[in-house]
Amino acid sequence: PELAATMAACAEHFFPILLLFGIATRLSALGLLGMTLTIQLFVYPDAYPTHGTWAALLLYLLAQGPGKISFDHWIAKRY
């Protein structure tokens, strides 16, 4: 449990920063979606309106990818 808690805390801080800058957007969104689903199922089962909103936004990022103002787009365009 100690390792899982440490990994979750690091991911909870690291993935949003990656999303903010558009770095590894789909991978970061997938990681946050997994965390959101885990929290919804095991920690706060009555918080589905909030987690549903988060999941919808993360699914959009998974499907569409980053926008034109992102490092992912710049790297893909450059290489």
C-alpha angles and dihedrals in degrees: 000000000000092000092045091050092049092048092048092049092050092046091047089059100034103047096054090052090052090049091050092057096035096243116147088347099172094045092048092048090050091051092049091046090054090050091047092052092047092050091046094050102039110019112029109013093168095056095082096128091060096039091045090057091048092047092050092052093046092048089052090054090048092051101039103027125211125332129248092273098065139097090241091059092045092050093047091049093047098047 
